[in-house]
Amino acid sequence: MFLLFVFFPTVFIIIFKGKVSEKKLLIVLVSLFLLVLISSLFIWKKLDLSFFQSIVPWILPNPFLVPYFYSSIIVTFSLYFFSALLLWGFTHFCVFFKFSWKKIIYILFNSLLIFISALFYFSSKWTMSYFGNIHFDQIMYTLSQPIEGGSSVQITDYIKGSLLNASFITIWLVVIMGLIIFSENRSKQRNIFLEFKIPIISIFTILGIIITSFLSINMLGYKDVKAYFFDKTKIYEKYYVSPEDTLIQFNGEKRNLIYIFLESMESSYSSKEYGGAESNNLIPNLTNLALKEGVSFSNSSNLGGMISIPGANQTVSSMFAQTSGLPLRTSGSLDVNDYGGEGSEFMPGAYTLGQILEKEGYNQMLYIGSPASFGGRDKYFMQHGDYEIRDYYWIQGQGLIPNGYSVWWGVEDEKLFPFAKQSILELANKNEPFNFTLLTTDTHFEDGYASESTPNLFNDQYSNVIHYSDEQVYNFISWIKEQSFYDNTTIILVGDHPTMDKDFFENIDPNYQRTVYNVILNSPTKVENSINNRIFNATDMFPTTLAALGAKIDGNRLGLGTNLYSSRKTLMEELGKNNYIDEIAKKSDFYNKKIIKGTDYQVEFNNGK
């Protein structure tokens, strides 16, 4: 670092002061600085050295920031030799090149194009590698939201991966391009390459953009990208049932609802003998609750669950789908990200579980250990049911955790469950019906959060975390059963989406259908048909939840969801699983106008016609 920030600039100034223009000297110094800095970080990443080791030791005699004692002698001396060649090359270049603003602007413009295309490619590669089974709609929704409340680990990994790789490629290509553009033919023979260097470089830049774009879209899934931006569906015009206009009757005493979203909870975690995919049953308690105590709807004759679909395949979108009967989408435009004017509204056209229960006099609360602002969860639950939000910041404000305390996504489940008990008792003591919604986080990818109390039973962190989460959830449910309000309370345990842990199921049978876990406990409602061999998804949980509370739904369908207690087929069963998924992956004018309600200029223009 000493050489980079002090020695190199000093040498350049001493040698060239008065010999070359200050503009030329400045350009060379800035170029050299960026080249060495980005290359240093890139080498640091490849050598897997800590950021502290790389950045802090300012006086290490190594321009590439690689700590001498943490790298081999060969690597160290190679870097010194390379640094000397680099210094000589820039010195030679500084003396002979002729300054031109047009050439500088051309290089900067090309460098921007190269960086954008390289970033697109490496971002696509990082996304599919890091998240595994992610779909394009998830990517678009995540991009449409502010990063506030997100995981700093993911952001750091992205910077060290995609952003650093794109910067490294860009700076070297730009340096090579600059050397070529400012090169002059000093021989007497004609040099066609130097004569047509600008058109040649332009052609190669365009080809590079085309190739990287093609490769990026191919990684993301051409079919998904095409459906999201260009294909249109009429599924909402044909099948959408407005919950606000549907007769929903609550008879007798209204039951309390405790709805627990279990992060990345799959039925697949159970053992093969019960319908799961594992040799060992990682969720013995949840398996027992589903098969022996509660009502658990399944896609098979054994333990199963719901199919993950576009628009309900990450936490926020699944929470929305399960409580609104709709997949969560942006409008299919890159300029749309606020769900209403200036971010003030979240899907204003949706009429949801929270709004129905609010109308019926329920007190409602969302309790989560992470910042509720992430993904717009606070806006959604406050605007659709007037939920009281108790999140990471509320927990910290109450003094339940020390100021500045944060692990994993904020507060780990080991603390969240005990904290939640007091809030449930507060709601119960009001002697009015309540809806308490909880979200766990420990089983989030990658590998979950293992506390000191997590038993090491399987020699695999994620397996251990899943098993311990199963135990904690069961203990929490056991506590609820001991409370005086339990007799009039229905509990719903449901996963939000399949795990995105990219390597956990890498050896699974390719024909095995992974499904999201669900069980309903202590519901007075009887199933009219069968809980087995049902093909359903997150949207069906909306009317099913109301039915589990004893409500009668005219037509047994709300939004795109079907009441699973009824004998009516789900929309996925009517249309076929693959056809249904294909349709909801497409953009919809109805959805843009009626659900999002004009959050981009195109929809507003169409509404004005």
Secondary structure, 3 states (H helix, E strand, C coil): CHHHHHHHHHHHHHHHCCCCCHHHHHHHHHHHHHHHHHHHHHHHHHCCCCHHHHHCCCCCCCCCCCCHHHCCHHHHHHHHHHHHHHHHHHHHHHHHCCCCHHHHHHHHHHHHHHHHHHHHHHHHHHHHHHHCCCCHHHHHHHHCCCCCCCCHHHHHHHHHHHHHHHHHHHHHHHHHHHHHHCCCCCCCCCCHHHHCHHHHHHHHHHHHHHHHHHHHHHHHCHHHHHHHHCCECCHHHHHCECHHHCCEECCCCCCEEEEEEECCCEHHHCEHHHCCCECCCCCHHHHHHHHHHCECCCCCCCCCCEECCCCCCCHHHHHHHHHHCCCCCCCCCCCCCCCCHHHCCCCCCCCCHHHHHHHCCCEEEEEECCCCCHHHHHHHHHHCCCCEEECHHHHHHCCCCCCCCCECCECCHHHHHHHHHHHHHHHHCCCCCEEEEEECCCCCCCCCCCCCCCCCCCCCHHHHHHHHHHHHHHHHHHHHHCCCCHHHEEEEEEECCCCCCCCCCCCCCCCCCCCECEEEECCCCCCCCCCCCCCCEHHHHHHHHHHHCCCEEHHHEEECEECCCCCCCCHHHHHCHHHHHHHHCCECHHHHHHHHCCCCHHHHHHHCC
